[in-house]
Amino acid sequence: MALSRAERCLALALRCLSALYLALLRLLARASASASLAAPASPAAPFRRPVPPPQQPLLLLSASQLAASIRRRKVSCVDVIETYIGRIKQVNPLINALVRDRFEAALQEAHQVDKLLLEGHDDEETLQEKFPFLGVPVTIKEAFALHGLPNTSGLVNRRNIISVADATVVSRLKQAGTIPLGVTNCSELCMWYESSNRVYGRTNNPYDLGCIVGGSSGGEGCILAAAGSVIGIGSDIGGSIRMPAFFNGIFGHKPTTGVVPNEGQFPNAMGIRTNFLCTGPMCRYSEDLEPMLRVMAGPNIGKLKLDEEVSLENIKFYSMEHDGGSVFVSRVDREILQAHRKVVKHLETDLGVQVQNVAIRDMKYSFQIWSVMMSSSDSNGQETQAFTELLGDHGKPVWPSWELVKWMMGMSSHTLPAIALGLTEKVVKYSPRENAKLAAKAQSLQTQMVNLLGDDGVLLYPSHPVVAPRHHTPLAMPFNFAYTAIFNILGLPVTQCPLGLSKDHLPLGIQVVAGPHNDHLTLAVARYLEKAFGGWVPPGTS
C-alpha cells in the first residue's frame, strides 16, 4: 500500500517536528525551568542517576501480602502507611510523581483499620471477603476524581478544580479497604507519552532521572516502580497504562474493552472513543493484578473467565517481534528483541510448547489505523471532540499556531506536545476514501487477531520499540506509541510484563495479548513470566 497524501503529510510533519525539537530544545529547557511549578530539573550530566533502593521490608511486599499481614495483625496498618509516606518523602523530590498527597487523612484511616481489627467483630475469612485490600496503600492517576484532591489532567485552567466525589473505580477500591495516599502526575490532557505539564511539572524515571516515565499514567508507573506505592489506577486509550508500566519496569493491564467503568475521569471518552478507552490496574507484583481487576470491574467481572484454571502448556503461543516496518515508528531495540527471544526460548524449553512466529501484515499500519479510528464518528454519527476544544475546557477552542508563538516566548500555559497535537489535528486530514480504507483495515485486523488467538491463544509483542528515552526526545519519535495503541482499537486484553533491566539499567518488557474476554490468559502468563524473569527490579540496585 503506497503512502497516501495524508500519510506523506504526516511523514513531513514528523521531520518538521524533529527539526523543531532540535532547534528549540534549549528554549524548552529554559521554559520548563522558569515554570512556576516546574519539577526538579534532571541532572545535566549524562550519567545514570537512579533513586535510592527501598530498604524497609514492608515496601517489598505485594498488596495481597500486606492485606494478609494487616488482617492477621502481624503489622499495624499505621506502620504500613507511615512506611510508605516515609518512602514517598524520600523519593518524590527526585521523581515528582505524587503531585498532591492526603497523608493526614490516610493516617486517620489507618488508625480506623487498626481499631476495626482490635475490636475483632469479623474473622479473617470474612474480612478478606469484605475488604480484600484492607489497609493497603494505593495511588491514583490525577485524571481520576479522588474526593478532596485536584482533577486537572495537567490543564492550567483546571488547576483550581477539586473533586467532590470519587471516580467509580476509586470508590470501589476504597470500599475494598484501600487507603489512597494521593494523586500522580500525567501528561497534559492524557494525550502524550511523557508525563509533563504546566501545572505540576515533569516526572522523572526512578531508574534514571534523565529519562521519561511514559504517559499518560506516567506518575503512577513511576511512584509504583520507586516503591512509593504498591498498587495504582491508570487509564489507557493508546497505551497510557502499558507504556508507563514498560518504562518503569512494573505490571500494567489493559482489560477487555467495556469491563472496567471509565466514569469519573477527565477527559473522559465520547463518541467512538468510548470503545477504545480502558481503565485498569498497575502494580509491582503480578499476583495483585487479578484481585485488583475483580474489584475494579465490580458486577462486570462475570464477563471474564477469571475463575477458569489456566494450563500454560495448553495455551497456543504466537510471537511477533516488530510491527512489520512502519515508516512512522522506530526500529525495535536490539536488547528488547533479545529479551523477547529469551521469553520464547524459555517457554519452549520449560513448558515444552511451540511458539509460532507470525507476521500480521496490517500491523505496520497501526498508527494510521489508530489515528483514523480515534477521529471517526460513532454509529449514531456523533463526531469526536477536537483536541483544541479539550484544551479550551468548555471555553473557546485553543488556537495552536498562536499558542506555539506564545510558547516560544515562554508565555503559553500549554506544553509543546499538546500544541503540536493541536497543529497536527488542524493540518493533517485523511480523505474519505483513505478513512474508509483504514477503517476496513481495522476491521480486517480485528478479525484476523480474534481468529488467530481464539479462546486459548496469546500473542507476544513488544511493549515499545525503545527503552525509556531521555526527556524531550519523544518529540522526535512521536508515533512510537503505535505498538500499544493498536490493541485499544482491537479491544483486546493486554498485560505488560517486566523482563529485567537493560545494560543501561533501564526496564525491559513485553506485551501479552489475548482474545476478547480472555484476560485470565494474559494474567496467568504474567505470573509465569514474573517467576521466570524476576519481575520488578528495585531501582538503584545492580
C-alpha positions in Angstrom: 0.0 0.0 0.0 1.7 3.2 -1.2 1.7 6.2 1.2 -1.3 8.3 0.8 -1.3 12.1 0.7 -2.3 12.3 4.4 0.5 9.9 5.3 3.1 11.9 3.3 1.9 15.0 5.2 2.3 13.1 8.5 5.9 12.0 7.5 6.7 15.6 6.6 5.2 16.8 9.9 7.4 14.3 11.7 10.5 15.6 10.0 9.5 19.2 10.7 8.7 18.3 14.4 12.1 16.7 14.7 13.8 19.8 13.3 11.7 22.0 15.6 12.8 19.8 18.5 16.5 20.1 17.8 16.2 23.9 17.2 14.2 24.6 20.3 15.5 22.1 22.9 17.4 24.8 24.8 14.3 27.0 24.8 12.2 24.1 26.1 14.6 23.5 29.0 14.6 27.3 29.8 10.9 27.5 29.6 10.5 24.4 31.8 12.9 25.7 34.3 11.1 29.0 34.6 7.6 27.4 35.0 6.4 28.4 38.5 5.5 24.9 39.5 8.1 23.1 37.4 9.6 19.8 38.6 13.2 19.5 39.7 15.4 19.6 36.6 17.1 16.4 35.5 20.8 16.3 36.0 22.9 17.9 33.3 25.5 15.1 33.5 24.8 12.1 31.1 25.5 9.6 33.9 22.7 7.4 35.2 21.1 8.7 38.4 18.5 6.4 40.0 16.6 6.9 43.2 18.0 5.1 46.3 16.7 1.5 46.6 14.0 0.8 49.2 15.3 -0.6 52.5 12.2 -1.2 54.5 10.9 -4.8 54.3 7.3 -3.6 54.2 8.0 -1.9 50.9 8.8 -5.2 49.3 5.5 -7.0 50.0 2.8 -7.3 47.5 -0.6 -5.7 48.2 -2.1 -9.2 48.8 0.7 -10.0 51.3 0.2 -6.6 53.0 -3.5 -7.1 53.4 -3.0 -10.6 54.8 -0.4 -9.3 57.3 -2.7 -6.4 58.4 -5.7 -8.8 58.8 -3.7 -11.1 60.9 -2.3 -8.2 63.0 1.3 -9.1 62.1 1.8 -5.5 61.3 -0.3 -2.5 62.1 -1.9 -0.5 59.3 -0.4 2.7 60.7 3.1 1.2 60.4 2.4 0.3 56.7 1.0 3.8 55.8 3.8 5.6 57.7 6.4 3.5 56.0 5.0 4.4 52.5 4.7 8.0 53.4 8.3 8.0 54.5 9.4 6.4 51.2 7.4 9.0 49.2 9.1 11.8 51.1 12.4 10.2 50.3 12.0 9.8 46.6 9.3 12.3 45.4 11.7 15.3 45.5 13.7 13.5 42.8 10.9 12.0 40.7 7.9 14.4 41.2 5.4 11.5 40.7 2.9 12.2 43.5 1.6 15.7 42.9 -0.9 16.0 45.7 -1.0 14.0 48.9 -3.6 13.2 51.6 -1.2 11.9 54.2 -3.0 13.1 57.3 -6.3 11.6 56.1 -4.5 8.4 55.2 -3.1 8.1 58.7 -6.5 8.7 60.2 -8.0 5.9 58.1 -5.1 3.6 59.1 -5.9 4.2 62.7 -9.6 3.2 61.9 -8.4 0.0 60.3 -6.3 -0.9 63.3 -9.3 -0.1 65.6 -11.6 -2.3 63.5 -9.1 -5.2 63.8 -8.7 -4.7 67.5 -12.4 -4.9 68.1 -12.4 -8.3 66.3 -16.0 -8.4 65.1 -15.1 -10.4 62.0 -12.9 -13.4 61.5 -10.1 -13.3 58.9 -12.0 -15.1 56.1 -14.9 -12.6 56.5 -12.6 -9.7 56.4 -10.8 -10.9 53.3 -14.2 -11.3 51.6 -15.4 -7.9 52.6 -12.2 -6.0 52.4 -9.7 -7.8 50.1 -7.2 -4.9 50.3 -7.8 -3.8 53.9 -5.3 -1.2 54.9 -3.3 -1.4 51.6 -1.9 2.0 50.3 -3.0 3.0 46.8 -2.2 5.9 44.5 -4.5 7.3 41.8 -3.7 8.9 38.5 -4.7 12.6 38.8 -7.0 12.3 35.8 -9.4 10.3 38.1 -11.6 12.1 40.7 -10.4 11.5 44.2 -12.6 13.3 46.8 -10.8 16.4 48.1 -7.9 16.4 45.6 -7.3 18.2 42.3 -8.5 16.7 39.0 -6.8 18.9 36.4 -5.2 16.3 34.0 -2.4 18.8 33.7 -4.5 21.6 32.3 -3.7 25.0 33.8 -7.2 26.4 33.6 -8.4 23.5 35.7 -5.8 24.0 38.5 -8.5 25.1 41.0 -10.8 22.2 40.3 -11.2 20.0 43.4 -13.1 16.7 43.2 -16.2 16.5 45.3 -16.8 12.8 44.7 -14.8 9.7 43.7 -14.5 8.1 40.3 -16.3 4.7 40.2 -13.1 2.6 40.3 -11.7 4.8 43.1 -14.8 4.3 45.1 -14.7 0.5 44.6 -11.1 0.3 45.7 -11.8 2.3 48.8 -14.7 0.0 49.6 -12.3 -2.9 49.2 -10.3 -1.4 52.1 -7.5 0.6 50.3 -6.2 3.8 51.7 -5.3 6.4 49.0 -2.1 8.3 49.6 -2.6 10.9 46.8 -2.7 11.5 43.1 0.0 11.1 40.5 1.2 13.1 37.5 0.1 12.7 33.9 0.6 14.3 30.6 -1.5 17.3 29.6 -5.0 16.0 28.9 -3.5 12.5 28.9 -2.6 12.7 25.3 1.2 12.3 25.2 3.7 9.7 26.4 5.9 12.0 28.5 4.3 13.0 31.8 4.9 16.7 32.0 2.5 19.7 32.2 2.4 23.3 33.3 0.5 22.6 36.5 2.8 20.1 38.2 6.0 20.0 36.0 7.8 16.9 34.8 8.1 13.4 36.3 11.5 11.7 36.2 12.2 8.0 35.8 13.3 6.3 39.1 15.9 4.2 37.2 17.5 7.3 35.6 16.2 10.7 36.4 17.2 11.9 33.0 14.7 9.6 31.3 10.9 9.7 30.8 8.3 7.8 32.7 5.9 7.4 29.9 2.3 8.7 29.7 -0.2 9.4 30.3 -0.3 7.3 33.5 3.4 8.1 34.0 3.3 9.4 37.5 1.5 6.3 38.5 4.0 3.9 36.9 6.8 6.0 38.4 5.6 6.0 42.1 5.0 2.3 41.9 8.4 1.5 40.5 10.1 3.7 43.1 8.3 1.7 45.9 6.3 4.7 46.9 3.1 2.8 46.3 2.2 -0.9 45.8 -1.0 -0.7 43.6 -2.5 2.1 41.5 -5.1 3.1 38.9 -4.4 4.1 35.3 -6.3 4.7 32.1 -5.3 3.7 28.6 -6.6 4.9 25.2 -3.3 4.4 23.3 -1.0 2.7 25.7 -1.3 5.0 28.7 -1.1 2.1 31.2 1.3 -0.1 29.3 3.9 2.4 28.2 4.5 3.7 31.8 4.4 0.2 33.1 7.1 -0.7 30.5 9.3 2.4 31.1 9.1 1.8 34.8 9.5 -1.9 35.0 6.1 -2.9 36.5 2.9 -4.7 35.5 0.1 -2.9 33.8 -3.1 -4.5 32.5 -5.4 -3.1 29.8 -8.6 -5.1 30.2 -11.0 -6.2 27.6 -12.9 -3.1 26.5 -16.1 -2.4 28.4 -15.3 -4.4 31.6 -14.0 -1.7 33.9 -16.0 1.5 34.1 -14.4 4.8 33.0 -16.7 7.2 34.8 -15.1 9.9 36.9 -12.0 10.8 34.9 -11.2 13.8 32.9 -11.1 13.9 30.0 -13.5 11.0 29.5 -14.1 9.4 26.2 -17.0 10.5 24.0 -18.5 9.0 20.8 -16.5 6.2 19.3 -13.6 6.7 21.7 -15.7 5.0 24.4 -14.8 1.8 22.5 -11.1 2.4 23.0 -10.6 3.9 26.5 -9.9 1.4 29.2 -9.3 1.8 33.0 -7.0 -0.8 34.5 -4.7 -1.9 37.3 -1.0 -1.1 37.7 1.2 -2.8 40.3 4.7 -4.1 41.1 3.6 -7.7 41.6 1.6 -9.9 39.2 -0.4 -11.5 41.9 -2.2 -8.2 42.6 -3.5 -7.8 39.0 -6.4 -10.3 39.3 -7.8 -9.2 42.7 -7.5 -5.6 41.6 -9.3 -6.3 38.3 -12.1 -8.1 40.3 -12.6 -5.1 42.5 -12.4 -2.5 39.7 -14.8 -4.4 37.4 -17.4 -5.0 40.0 -20.5 -6.7 38.6 -18.9 -6.8 35.1 -16.3 -9.3 36.3 -18.7 -12.0 35.2 -17.9 -11.1 31.6 -14.4 -12.5 32.1 -13.2 -16.0 32.9 -11.1 -15.4 35.9 -12.3 -18.5 37.7 -11.2 -20.8 35.0 -7.9 -22.7 35.7 -5.2 -22.0 33.1 -2.9 -24.7 31.9 0.0 -22.9 30.3 1.1 -26.0 28.4 -2.3 -25.9 26.6 -2.0 -22.2 25.5 -1.2 -21.5 21.9 1.7 -19.1 21.9 2.4 -16.7 19.0 5.3 -14.3 18.6 5.7 -11.1 16.6 9.0 -9.2 17.1 8.1 -6.0 15.4 5.2 -4.3 13.5 6.5 -5.2 10.0 8.2 -2.0 9.2 6.1 1.2 9.7 7.7 4.3 8.2 6.5 6.3 11.2 7.9 4.2 14.1 11.4 3.5 15.3 13.0 0.1 14.8 12.8 -2.2 17.9 16.0 -2.0 20.0 18.3 -5.0 20.0 18.0 -5.5 23.7 14.2 -5.6 23.5 14.4 -8.2 20.8 16.9 -10.2 22.8 14.6 -10.2 25.8 11.6 -11.2 23.6 13.6 -14.1 22.2 14.6 -15.2 25.7 10.9 -15.4 26.6 10.2 -17.5 23.5 13.1 -19.8 24.3 12.2 -20.2 27.9 8.5 -21.0 27.1 9.6 -23.7 24.6 12.2 -25.2 26.9 10.4 -25.0 30.2 6.8 -25.7 29.1 7.5 -27.9 26.0 5.3 -25.7 23.8 6.0 -24.4 20.3 5.9 -20.7 19.9 4.7 -19.8 16.4 6.2 -16.8 14.7 3.6 -14.8 12.9 3.8 -11.8 10.5 0.5 -9.9 10.5 0.9 -7.5 7.6 -1.5 -4.8 8.6 0.2 -4.2 12.0 2.6 -1.9 10.2 -0.4 0.5 9.7 -1.1 0.6 13.4 -0.5 4.3 13.8 -2.7 5.2 10.8 -5.5 2.9 11.9 -5.4 4.3 15.5 -5.4 7.9 14.2 -8.3 7.4 11.8 -10.4 5.4 14.2 -9.9 7.9 17.0 -11.3 10.7 14.8 -14.2 8.7 13.4 -17.8 9.4 14.2 -19.7 6.7 16.0 -22.7 4.6 14.8 -25.0 7.5 15.7 -23.0 10.0 13.7 -21.6 11.7 16.8 -18.3 13.4 16.0 -15.3 13.2 18.3 -14.4 16.3 20.3 -11.5 18.2 18.8 -8.3 18.3 20.9 -8.2 22.1 20.6 -11.7 22.1 22.2 -10.5 19.9 25.1 -7.6 22.3 25.6 -10.1 25.1 26.0 -12.1 23.1 28.6 -15.6 24.3 27.8 -14.3 27.7 26.7 -13.1 28.8 23.3 -11.0 26.3 21.4 -7.3 26.9 21.6 -5.6 28.4 18.5 -2.5 26.2 18.3 -0.5 28.4 16.0 -0.8 31.3 18.4 0.0 29.0 21.3 3.2 28.0 19.5 4.3 31.6 19.2 3.5 32.2 22.9 5.3 29.0 23.8 8.5 30.2 22.0 8.3 33.3 24.2 7.7 31.3 27.3 4.1 32.6 27.7 1.9 29.6 26.8 0.1 27.7 29.5 0.3 24.6 27.3 3.1 22.1 26.7 4.8 21.8 23.3 3.4 18.2 22.7 -0.2 19.5 23.3 0.4 22.4 20.9 1.9 20.1 18.3 -1.1 17.7 18.6 -3.4 20.6 18.0 -1.5 21.7 15.0 -1.4 18.2 13.6 -5.2 17.9 14.0 -5.7 21.1 12.0 -3.2 20.3 9.2 -3.3 16.6 8.6 -6.6 15.1 7.5 -7.4 11.9 5.7 -9.7 11.9 2.7 -13.0 10.0 3.0 -11.5 7.3 0.7 -8.4 6.9 2.9 -10.6 6.9 6.0 -12.7 4.1 4.6 -9.6 2.0 3.6 -8.0 2.3 7.1 -11.3 1.6 8.8 -11.6 -1.6 6.7 -8.1 -2.5 7.7 -9.0 -2.1 11.3 -12.0 -4.4 10.9 -9.9 -6.9 9.0 -7.1 -6.8 11.6 -9.5 -7.4 14.4 -11.0 -10.4 12.6 -7.5 -11.8 12.0 -6.5 -11.3 15.6 -9.7 -12.8 17.1 -9.5 -15.8 14.7 -5.8 -16.3 15.4 -6.0 -16.1 19.2 -9.4 -17.7 19.8 -10.0 -18.6 23.4 -6.7 -20.4 24.0 -4.0 -18.2 22.4 -1.7 -15.4 23.4 0.5 -13.1 21.3 3.9 -11.9 22.5 4.6 -8.4 21.1 7.0 -5.5 22.0 5.6 -3.0 24.5 7.5 -0.2 22.8 10.3 -0.1 20.2 12.8 1.6 22.5 13.6 1.6 26.3 12.8 4.7 28.3 14.2 7.7 26.2 15.8 10.8 27.6 13.5 13.7 28.4 12.0 15.6 25.4 13.3 13.0 22.8 9.8 11.6 22.2 9.2 14.8 20.2 11.5 13.3 17.6 9.7 9.9 17.6 6.0 10.8 18.4 4.3 7.8 16.9 6.1 5.0 18.7 3.1 4.6 20.9 1.5 2.7 18.0 2.9 -0.5 19.5 0.4 -0.3 22.3 -2.3 1.8 20.6 -3.4 -0.7 18.1 -4.8 -3.0 20.8 -7.1 -0.3 22.0 -8.7 -0.2 18.6 -8.9 -4.0 18.6 -10.5 -4.1 22.1 -8.1 -6.9 23.2 -6.9 -7.5 26.7 -3.1 -6.9 27.1 -0.7 -7.2 30.1 2.7 -5.5 30.0 5.2 -7.7 31.9 8.7 -6.5 33.1 11.7 -8.6 31.9 14.6 -7.2 34.0 16.9 -4.3 33.0 18.9 -3.3 30.0 22.7 -2.8 30.1 22.0 0.8 31.0 19.8 -0.4 33.9 16.5 0.7 32.2 13.5 -1.6 32.3 12.7 -4.1 29.5 9.3 -5.7 29.0 6.8 -7.4 26.7 3.1 -7.3 25.9 1.0 -10.4 26.3 -2.2 -10.2 24.2 -5.3 -12.5 24.2 -8.7 -12.6 22.5 -11.6 -10.7 23.9 -12.7 -11.6 27.5 -9.7 -13.9 27.9 -7.9 -11.7 30.3 -7.3 -14.7 32.5 -4.7 -16.0 30.0 -2.6 -12.9 29.9 -2.7 -12.6 33.7 -1.6 -16.3 34.0 1.3 -15.7 31.6 2.3 -12.6 33.6 2.5 -14.6 36.8 4.6 -17.2 35.0 7.0 -14.6 33.5 7.5 -12.9 36.9 8.7 -16.2 38.3 10.9 -16.9 35.3 12.5 -13.5 34.8 12.2 -11.9 38.3 9.5 -9.2 37.7 10.0 -5.8 39.2 13.7 -4.9 40.0 14.0 -2.1 42.6 15.7 1.0 41.2 19.1 1.7 42.4 20.1 -1.9 42.6 22.5 -3.6 40.2 
